[in-house]
Amino acid sequence: MSARREELLERAYGYALEHGLASLSLRPLAEAVGSSPRVLLFLFGSKDELVRALLERARADELELLSSAPTGDLAAVGGRLWDWLSAPERRGLLTLWVEAYARSLVEPDGPWGGFAARTVDDWLDLLATAQPARRRGSAAGTAERTAVLAVLRGAMLDVLATGDVARTTAAVRGRLQSVGKPNG
C-alpha cells in the first residue's frame, strides 16, 4: 500500500468513525481528509473499494482487541471484551461496526458483503481460545461461547441506543458469572 493511500485511509477512517458510512459521499470525505474525489478514486479504484478498505480497517481494530484478550477463562475474556466495548471512546467505532454489520445483511452483494459473518467467526474463534480444550470442541462449548457473544453484542446495541452503561454492565456481569456452570 502506498504511503499516500495509507495516510488517506487513516484520515477517512477517522471521518467514518465520526460520520458513519451510510451516506458517505466522496466530495465531503475528500475535503475532510485533504484530498479530492479523483485522488480517492485513483487510490482505491471505486467508492465501493474505499468502503471495503474502511471496513477492513475497522476489522483490524477489532482483531487487535481480540488478539490481546486473555485466554483460558471465558468469563474473564467476556468481561475484558465488555470493558473495551462499553468504553465511551469506542462509540464511533461501535456505531460504524453496527452500521457495517447491518448493511452486510441487507446488501450482501455490496461492499459490505460478508462483514457480519467474518466478524462472528472472529469473535467465536477468540472466545473458543478462552475455553478449556476439552470444552472447546463440544456442542456445549459452542453454545456457551455463542451465548457470551450474543450477550456482548446485545448489550453493546443497548448501550449505543441508551447510553446506560451501568445497567448493561450489571446485566453482562451477571450473565458472565454463570459461564461454565451447569445450566449457565
N, C-alpha and C positions, 0 to 999 in steps of 0.2 A: 504494500500500500504506500502510495506517495505521501510525503510529509504534509503536503497541502491538503490532500484528501483526508488524512487522519486528523489534521487540525480542524478542518471544516466539519468532519463527522462529530468531533467532540463538542464543537460550538452548537451544531444542530441538535445534538443530544441534550445539551443544556436547555435549548429552546423548547424541545419537545417535552422535557420534564416540566417546564413551566406552562406550556400552552397545549400540550396534547398533540395527537396526530390526526384526529378525526377530520378536522377541516384544514389540514396542512396545505398551505399554498406556497408555491416556490418563491414568489416575489417577496412577501413579507419575511419568509425564512431567510432568503438570501440577504436582504437588507439587515436583518438582525445579526447574521453571522459575518457580515463584512465581505460579501461576495455578490455574485449576480446569478440569476436563474440559469443563464447559459453555462457558467462555470460549474454549477452544481450538476447540471445535466451532462456536461462533458466528463466530470469526475465519477459520477455514479451511474451514468447510462440512461436513466429514466427516473421519474418520480417514484415509481414502484420499487426500483432498486435502492433508492435512497431510503425509503420506508423499511425495506428489508435490512439494510445496513443499520438503521436506527434500532430495529427490533433485536438484531444480533448484539448490538452494543448494550441494550438493556439486559439481554440474557447474560452477557458477560458479567455484569454487576451481580446478577442472581447467582451465577456459577461461582463467583468469587466468594460470596457469602457461604454457599453450600460447601465449598472446599475447605473453609476454615472452621466449620462446625465440629464440635467434639463428636467422638464416636463411642459406641459401647453402651449408651444409656438413652433409649428412645425418649423418655420423658425429659431428660436434661437437654437433649438436642431440640426437642419441640419447644422447650422453654427459651432456649437461646434464640431459636428462629423467631419466636413470638416477640422477644425483646427487640430484635432487629426490625421486624415488620411494624411494630407499633410505635417506633421512634418517630417523632414529629418530622425530622429531616428526611424521612423516606416517603412522605405523602406524594410528592411529584412522581417518583419512580413507581410507586404502587398504583397511582392513578393511570399512569402510562401503561403499566402491566395489565391492569384490568381492561383498559381500552383495547389493547392488542389481543388479549385473551378472547374477549367478546367478539371482536372483529374477525378473528380466525375461525370462530364458529359460524358466523353468518356470511362470511366471504371466504370460504375455504380455498378458492382458486386465485385469490388476490395475493398481494404481497404479505398478508398476514398468515397465509396458509401454513398449517402445521405448527404454529406457535404454541397453541394451547396444549396439544399432545406432547410436544417436546418438553414443555415446562412441567407437565405432570410427570413425565418419565424422569426428568432431572431430580425433582423433589422426592419421588418414590425411591430412586436409586440412593440418594443421600440417606433417607430415613432407614433404608434397609441396612446400611452400614452401621447404624446405631442399635441394631438388634443382634442378639447372640446368633451365631451361625446356625445353630440347630433350629431356631425360630424363623430365621430369615427366609428359608425356602418353603415354609409351611403355609397352608391356606390361612391359618390363624395369624401368622406373621404378616402376610399380605393384607389381610383385613385390618389388622392393628395399625399398620403404617398408613393405610388408606384413610382410616378414621382420623388419625392425627393430622394428616394433610387436609382433610375436609374441615376439621375444627379450625385449623390455622387460616385457611382461605376464607371460611365463613366469617370468622371474627375479623379478619382483615377488611372484608367488604363492609362489615358493620361499622368498624372504626372510620373507614372512609366516608360512610354515609352520615354518621352521627357525631364523630369525634370523641365518643365516650370510651376512652382508653381504660378507665378504672373498671367499668362494668365488664367489658370484653376480656380484660386481663384476668379478672376473677373467674370468668367462665372458662377461659383457656387453662388456667392453672388448675381449676377443679377437675377438668377433663383429663389433663395430663397426669394427675395423681392416680388415676385408675389404669394408666397404661401398664400393660404387662401383668395385671392382676386378673384372676378368674372373673369372667363376665365383665371385664374392663375394656 
